[in-house]
Amino acid sequence: MLTYCSGPMSGRAEADSRKLFADAERQLKKNGHKVVNPWTLDKKYPKLHRWADYLKRDIPILLKCDAIRLLDGWEDSEGAKLEAHIADR
């Protein structure tokens, strides 16, 4: 199962956010999931600068996933709320 991790990225210390996503990715992989971690997408795609550009990149990737894993604090993230809404639909 391909699972997309969604949670707070901006407005939080980058190191803390990266750790939150990495921990979730590790747990999901341990349970047999293939994982999309938005923090690691910059390795595959050019680094972007605007929030809207990240959404334009990430939402099509989310739509290819089988599931979404909402991380702690996702309710405080506008991007994660949008991703949760899209995944729910």
Stockholm file with secondary structure:
# STOCKHOLM 1.0

chainA/1-89         MLTYCSGPMSGRAEADSRKLFADAERQLKKNGHKVVNPWTLDKKYPKLHRWADYLKRDIPILLKCDAIRLLDGWEDSEGAKLEAHIADR
#=GR chainA/1-89 SS CEEEEECCCTTSCHHHHHHHHHHHHHHHHHTTCEEECGGGGGGTSCCCCSHHHHHHHHHHHHHTCSEEEECTTGGGCHHHHHHHHHHHC
#=GC SS_cons        CEEEEECCCTTSCHHHHHHHHHHHHHHHHHTTCEEECGGGGGGTSCCCCSHHHHHHHHHHHHHTCSEEEECTTGGGCHHHHHHHHHHHC
//
